[in-house]
Amino acid sequence: MTGLATARRLPPAGYRIFEKSRGPGGRLASKRIEQQRADIGAQFFTVRDPRFQALVELAHSAGAVQPWKPRMGTFQSSIPVDSPDTQRRFVGAPYMNALGRFLTQSVRIESQTRIDTIRRDGSGFILTTTAGTEYSAEQVLVTTPVDQMADLLAQFEIAPIVTQFTMEPTWTTVVSSGQQLTTRMREPIDACFGGDHDVFDFISVERSKPGRDSDLIVVQASPEWSKVHLERESDWVAQTIATELTNTFGIAAEPVLAHRWRYARPTDPKMTTQKGIYQVDTGLWIAGDYLAGGRVEGAYLAGFEAAERLS
Ligand SMILES: Cc1cc2nc3c(=O)[nH]c(=O)nc-3n(C[C@H](O)[C@H](O)[C@H](O)COP(=O)(O)OP(=O)(O)OC[C@H]3O[C@@H](n4cnc5c(N)ncnc54)[C@H](O)[C@@H]3O)c2cc1C
């Protein structure tokens, strides 16, 4: 999101974007599961800033974004209770990765190209891919999560950022269940914040999102639980989370998959740099959600601002 937001504001001939994965969008991710699909990264996003609002309206008119109005719950003393709110939430349509795809309509992206190192070369830089190809650049913006940024910029002075802006992992589990999630009082819910629950951070029912019709439920484990079980096998995680869901909601839940995000969200979303960007050296910038509060909107605004510095 950060890199794409930057590129949208730069003249097309003036930049190259390198992306290690096959598709665009990073943590705005969805995964195909047999004939179905589920969001496995960000579950929704909110909109506060008019600049992000403008993008969301454009994406909505193109059908790539839809409002999502889940019946919300939360956990109190580890028991699910209802928690209605008036927050406006949005999701990608048909799935979250649609927002990344929408943003790439107007930018050129070089996918499956992983940058391995970045080093200074006179007044510019040399970027080397893992395949050994070198690219020279006058200016560089790195928009990976903080730990991956540290690997790329090992030759630069980034210690102050790396020690202050740490990120937490998240295990995301997808289960299948034909049954409705309900609160203790049997009110139906479509999504549930973790509240004071030890294991759950956020739960969402895929079929409550517009245009989706599956029996998949996505469960994000709390950062604390995810840290303790970070190196476990994904099958163990999927089974353990499915059992926890069954015990908590009294529903049958079949484990489908578990995905480990080593760098999911910033440890302290309140800690930010000015405008979500930071200048490491002359012509060398970093930007991303981890400097901007850890949300999709923050990532977009950081990219929007980064474009000002690079132009
Ligand atoms: C499980 C989970 C749940 C979340 N829930 C929410 C939510 O409900 N609401 C919300 O607003 N936000 C949520 N977020 C956070 C949101 O997804 C992020 O804030 C936002 O997507 C970050 O965008 P970004 O561009 O800064 O980083 P990323 O999306 O991480 O993009 C970085 C990109 O860099 C690429 N890359 C990394 N290393 C290299 C390399 N060496 N060479 C080339 N490319 C590289 C990656 O493949 C990736 O595409 C969630 C995140 C996770 C993981």
The ligand as an SDF file (V2000), in Angstrom:
LIG
                    3D

 53 58  0  0  0  0  0  0  0  0999 V2000
   -2.9810  -10.2820   10.1950 C   0  0  0  0  0  0  0  0  0  0  0  0
   -3.0740   -8.8030    9.9280 C   0  0  0  0  0  0  0  0  0  0  0  0
   -4.2630   -8.1180   10.2360 C   0  0  0  0  0  0  0  0  0  0  0  0
   -4.3760   -6.7590    9.9920 C   0  0  0  0  0  0  0  0  0  0  0  0
   -5.5620   -6.1330   10.2230 N   0  0  0  0  0  0  0  0  0  0  0  0
   -5.7210   -4.8460    9.8590 C   0  0  0  0  0  0  0  0  0  0  0  0
   -6.9900   -4.2240    9.9270 C   0  0  0  0  0  0  0  0  0  0  0  0
   -7.9880   -4.8740   10.2750 O   0  0  0  0  0  0  0  0  0  0  0  0
   -7.0900   -2.9100    9.5690 N   0  0  0  0  0  0  0  0  0  0  0  0
   -6.0130   -2.1920    9.1260 C   0  0  0  0  0  0  0  0  0  0  0  0
   -6.1680   -1.0050    8.7810 O   0  0  0  0  0  0  0  0  0  0  0  0
   -4.7970   -2.7700    9.0290 N   0  0  0  0  0  0  0  0  0  0  0  0
   -4.6280   -4.0740    9.3770 C   0  0  0  0  0  0  0  0  0  0  0  0
   -3.4110   -4.6780    9.2380 N   0  0  0  0  0  0  0  0  0  0  0  0
   -2.2620   -3.8490    8.8590 C   0  0  0  0  0  0  0  0  0  0  0  0
   -2.2370   -3.5290    7.3480 C   0  0  0  0  0  0  0  0  0  0  0  0
   -2.3210   -4.7240    6.6170 O   0  0  0  0  0  0  0  0  0  0  0  0
   -0.9420   -2.7890    7.0690 C   0  0  0  0  0  0  0  0  0  0  0  0
   -0.9180   -1.6100    7.8560 O   0  0  0  0  0  0  0  0  0  0  0  0
   -0.7300   -2.3570    5.6120 C   0  0  0  0  0  0  0  0  0  0  0  0
   -1.2610   -3.2820    4.7020 O   0  0  0  0  0  0  0  0  0  0  0  0
    0.7680   -2.1780    5.4510 C   0  0  0  0  0  0  0  0  0  0  0  0
    1.1130   -1.7470    4.1570 O   0  0  0  0  0  0  0  0  0  0  0  0
    2.6370   -1.4450    3.8060 P   0  0  0  0  0  0  0  0  0  0  0  0
    2.6940   -1.0730    2.3840 O   0  0  0  0  0  0  0  0  0  0  0  0
    3.2050   -0.4700    4.7830 O   0  0  0  0  0  0  0  0  0  0  0  0
    3.4190   -2.8260    4.0680 O   0  0  0  0  0  0  0  0  0  0  0  0
    3.2460   -4.2770    3.3570 P   0  0  0  0  0  0  0  0  0  0  0  0
    1.8320   -4.5410    3.0060 O   0  0  0  0  0  0  0  0  0  0  0  0
    3.9240   -5.2530    4.2740 O   0  0  0  0  0  0  0  0  0  0  0  0
    4.0750   -4.1140    2.0360 O   0  0  0  0  0  0  0  0  0  0  0  0
    5.4540   -4.3330    1.9510 C   0  0  0  0  0  0  0  0  0  0  0  0
    5.7430   -5.0110    0.6260 C   0  0  0  0  0  0  0  0  0  0  0  0
    7.1580   -5.1610    0.4750 O   0  0  0  0  0  0  0  0  0  0  0  0
    7.4040   -6.4160   -0.1350 C   0  0  0  0  0  0  0  0  0  0  0  0
    8.7960   -6.7650    0.1970 N   0  0  0  0  0  0  0  0  0  0  0  0
    9.3040   -7.0730    1.4180 C   0  0  0  0  0  0  0  0  0  0  0  0
   10.6280   -7.2900    1.3350 N   0  0  0  0  0  0  0  0  0  0  0  0
   10.9620   -7.1040    0.0220 C   0  0  0  0  0  0  0  0  0  0  0  0
   12.1910   -7.1630   -0.6920 C   0  0  0  0  0  0  0  0  0  0  0  0
   13.3510   -7.4790   -0.0790 N   0  0  0  0  0  0  0  0  0  0  0  0
   12.1860   -6.9050   -2.0270 N   0  0  0  0  0  0  0  0  0  0  0  0
   11.0110   -6.5870   -2.6670 C   0  0  0  0  0  0  0  0  0  0  0  0
    9.8130   -6.5210   -2.0320 N   0  0  0  0  0  0  0  0  0  0  0  0
    9.8010   -6.7620   -0.7010 C   0  0  0  0  0  0  0  0  0  0  0  0
    6.3570   -7.3330    0.4640 C   0  0  0  0  0  0  0  0  0  0  0  0
    6.1460   -8.4860   -0.3270 O   0  0  0  0  0  0  0  0  0  0  0  0
    5.1380   -6.4150    0.5180 C   0  0  0  0  0  0  0  0  0  0  0  0
    4.3560   -6.5030   -0.6440 O   0  0  0  0  0  0  0  0  0  0  0  0
   -3.2760   -6.0480    9.4550 C   0  0  0  0  0  0  0  0  0  0  0  0
   -2.0990   -6.7240    9.1320 C   0  0  0  0  0  0  0  0  0  0  0  0
   -2.0060   -8.0980    9.3570 C   0  0  0  0  0  0  0  0  0  0  0  0
   -0.7580   -8.8320    8.9640 C   0  0  0  0  0  0  0  0  0  0  0  0
  1  2  1  0
  2  3  1  0
  2 52  2  0
  3  4  2  0
  4  5  1  0
  4 50  1  0
  5  6  2  0
  6  7  1  0
  6 13  1  0
  7  8  2  0
  7  9  1  0
  9 10  1  0
 10 11  2  0
 10 12  1  0
 12 13  2  0
 13 14  1  0
 14 15  1  0
 14 50  1  0
 15 16  1  0
 16 17  1  0
 16 18  1  0
 18 19  1  0
 18 20  1  0
 20 21  1  0
 20 22  1  0
 22 23  1  0
 23 24  1  0
 24 25  2  0
 24 26  1  0
 24 27  1  0
 27 28  1  0
 28 29  2  0
 28 30  1  0
 28 31  1  0
 31 32  1  0
 32 33  1  0
 33 34  1  0
 33 48  1  0
 34 35  1  0
 35 36  1  0
 35 46  1  0
 36 37  1  0
 36 45  1  0
 37 38  2  0
 38 39  1  0
 39 40  1  0
 39 45  2  0
 40 41  1  0
 40 42  2  0
 42 43  1  0
 43 44  2  0
 44 45  1  0
 46 47  1  0
 46 48  1  0
 48 49  1  0
 50 51  2  0
 51 52  1  0
 52 53  1  0
M  END
$$$$
